[in-house]
């Protein structure tokens, strides 16, 4: 049964205690569900200057994504995860759009994302277009590079 998400809170996470919410969602929604080891899920881009969006529902982390700078103009959004019980509720869309809003405020003009091939349609609805047809294969995941110009 899909949980209601009428009341949610967006948390821009830069501090460790806030990042814990992002990590919880990733552990539950990716590591546990898809059998991805912690060493694979958490990499050199976690921590440091990486920023996280965490969506809270009833004060509980339900969705997340992270982003970090590639160059002065471009950021990479990744690890977009919604807990299974909230999928289909629109929280994925909210998460990506909130990240985009923050990225604009920080002055970047381009977002790239390495999207799972099964999620290409989702990102196209948010204004992303396919840049490179296949950039990586990771376990059962096939990812394509998608881009969005936000400089306008």
C-alpha positions, 0 to 999 in steps of 0.5 A, a space after each residue: 500500500 502506497 503511503 500518503 505524502 501530502 505533508 512532506 518536508 525538504 531538508 537540504 543536508 550538509 551536516 552529518 546528522 542530516 546526511 544520516 537520513 540520506 544514507 538511511 534511504 540509500 541503505 534501505 532503498 538500494 543496498 538492502 533491496 538490490 543487494 548492493 554492498 555498502 562499499 559499492 553504494 558509498 564512494 569517494 563522493 559521499 561527504 566533503 563538498 557533496 550536498 544532499 536533498 532528503 525528503 521527510 514524510 512525518 519527520 522520517 526520511 523517505 527519499 534522497 539524492 546527492 549532487 557534487 561539482 564536476 566543473 564550475 558550470 556543471 554538477 552531477 546529480 546521483 543516488 536518487 532513491 525513494 523508499 519502496 513504500 513511497 515509490 509512485 507518490 511523486 517524491 522522486 520528482 520532488 527530490 530531483 526538482 528540489 536539487 535542481 532549485 538548490 543547484 540554480 541558487 548555487 549558480 550552476 548552469 548544467 546538470 548531468 545524471 547517470 540514470 538507470 536505463 529503466 528511469 530514462 522516461 522519468 528524467 525526460 519528463 523532468 526536462 533531461 535529455 540523453 547525452 551518451 547512450 551507455 556510460 556504465 554497467 554496474 551489477 544489473 544496472 545499465 546507466 545512460 548519461 542524461 543532461 539538462 541545461 538550467 542556465 536559462 
